[in-house]
Structures are given as structure tokens and as C-alpha cells.
Amino acid sequence: MKSKEYTHNGDMHLKQKTNRLYVEMGKRLRIYRIELNYTQEQMSEILEMSSAYYGKVERGVHGLSLEKLVLVNRKLDVDINYLLTGIRRSEVSLEKIIDECPKSKRYDMEQLIKYAGNLVRETTEDNNGFGLKDK
């Protein structure tokens, strides 16, 4: 696939390689579609695009706009971070941990959470809230 790249002065350069981001995103989107038992046509209807364009998205020829990424998240509950990067966010839920904690240990758990919160605040204050150390 050839894609066009424009430099700051308007000169056009042809790139010979396929955009890896689009290819990898398309693969992950295809996996989601199959897991949801949808056809490409059904996915294209959900995402409000033609089935031909959707097929090109899965093959990595085209990417998804920001609007379409939001649509994927809202309509299909797809993790956009995973779709773009392949990195799954942690499925750890604080509420779930507390709910599963035995009642006899909940006070200890609450104290640990408070302690962790204080550590985060102290670190943020030490770094001026910007990740920078005072000089």
C-alpha cells in the first residue's frame, strides 16, 4: 500500500510500507467482531460506515477516526486503549476487592487504601503535580 506524507513545505513523499498501527488495530477489531459474533456488514452498520470501508479498516488499509473510535467504545464497549495499542488495561476494581475482602479484614484493607492514597498525594506534592522535582 502506498500512503502519502506531506512535509511542512507541502512536498509530497510516497511511503511504501503499510501503516503498522492500522494493521494491528484492524486485527484487534476483527477479533472483537468475531467474539461478538457479528458479520462485517453488521459491524459497518453499527459504526455507521460502508461495509467496503469497514473491510479496509480490518485489513489495515484505513484507520478509524476519533469519532468512530468513540462509537466503537460506546456501542460495543470496546477498550479503545487496547484497540490502539494492544495493551489491556487492568481489570482490577477497588470495589470488587473490598467486596471480596472478608469482613474481619475490611478495616485493615481500608487502612491500606488510605495509606496508599497518602503516598500518592505526597509523591504528587513532592513533584509539584507535574512529575518534576524542585530544584
Summary of the structure (lengths in Angstrom):
residues: 135
radius of gyration: 22.3
end to end distance: 50.2
largest distance: 69.2
contacts: 294
relative contact order: 0.08
helix: 59%
strand: 6%
